[in-house]
Amino acid sequence: MLGTGRSIVERGQAGLIAECADIVVRVMLDTSPLTAPIDRRELRAFRRTLPSSVRPGIASFFLPVAFILLFPVLLIFLDGGWAFGDDLSSLDLSGRIVPYLVMPLFGIVLLARALLRRNGVRSFRLDRFARANSFAYTARVDGPRLPGMIFARQGETSAFSTDLVRRESDPSFVVANHTLATGSGKERKEYRWGYVALRLNTPLPHIVLDAQRNNSWGKSSLPVALVSRQRLSLEGDFDRYFALYCPEGYEADALYLFTPDIMARLIDSAALFDVEIIDDYVFLYSTEEVSTLDPARWQQVLAAVDIFSRRVAQWERWRDDRIEVDARAEKKGDAVPYSARRTGVASQGRRLARRSNLWHIVLIIPVLIVLYGIFSAMFR
């Protein structure tokens, strides 16, 4: 049984097919390299191939850490007056030992993190996993040019994807993690996502499936908020698991793309992923890492990907009736066959309308005022 709470009878044929497909994925995917013992000689050779952005040189972190570790010694030196000839025996650290210990402990933590990052074990395991499954591994790509909503943000200062796993025979399939930073200094913020990208041969209307399971306090996990009038309610219990958004006027197209059988499979195998169809891409998003050393996570990812891979051929036959058809056929007065219609999406279907994502802050303000009044009355 899959985790939807529905019986086999309720799922029907679509659910049974989904379970069979998931079994096939589990049989075919070799996850043993993610946990198997490592040959240290192979690891040392592999580390030499990693770029400095993934495995920085030892000097890049040794000097800052050394300064942090030596900083308390410098403080003691100045505090004890050694620089002015005072005797060490006159130094009194009573009541001030904690401040002197914080910096060395902080330096040790930084050193351990840096050494863990430089050992290359994570990249090595993912590379061997990719090879075992006819995939290709790339440690890092800076500033990927992709149209999805997680790849751009106002005030962006840097963006990069890491641990990219691609199909060797199909470069349009990518599993990776993405980090985007905004601001600098104390104002710097980082946003991390895991994503799967599938590229199609034809553009589709902009459609978003907002998974309800990964939302919290009524707030979507997506980085943008969408205008509510674009939400399309679907049959069955699909709305309990996903909120589907499509451009106004494209409701029939969304129903063509998301038929009842694919909706059932999404509930069974992809209810923890947000989905975005934009231009000629299908993206699956997660607030957790997708390219990971967890074998169960990879099984989950590939089962979700299988849902869309089986629908690509049908989706690529979709055509937007709002786009002008072949001009030559129009001049002749002939009926334009379906196959002759131009691929693409009309301007009104290319992007969903967005709204401000600050409503929860506006809602919190009166709640805080009420709580302040209650506590003030209690302690008056």
Secondary structure, 3 states (H helix, E strand, C coil): CCCCCCCHHHHHHHHHHHHHHHHHHHHHCCCHHHCCCCCHHHHHHHHCCCCCCCCCCCHHHHHHHHHHHHHHHHHHHHHCCHHHCCCHHHCCCCCCHHHHHHHHHHHHHHHHHHHHHHCCHHHHHHHHHHHHCCEEEEEEEECCCCCCHHHCCCCEEEEEEEEEEEECCEEEEEEEEEEEEECCHHHCEEEEEEEEEEEEEEEEEEEEEEECCCCECCECCCCCEECHHHEECCCCCHHHHEEEECCCCCHHHHHHHCCHHHHHHHHHHCCCCEEEEEEEEEEEEECCCCCCCCHHHHHHHHHHHHHHHCCHHHHCCCCCCCCCCCHHHHHHCCCCCHHHCCCCCCHHHHCCCEECCCHHHHHHHHHHHHHHHHHHHHCC
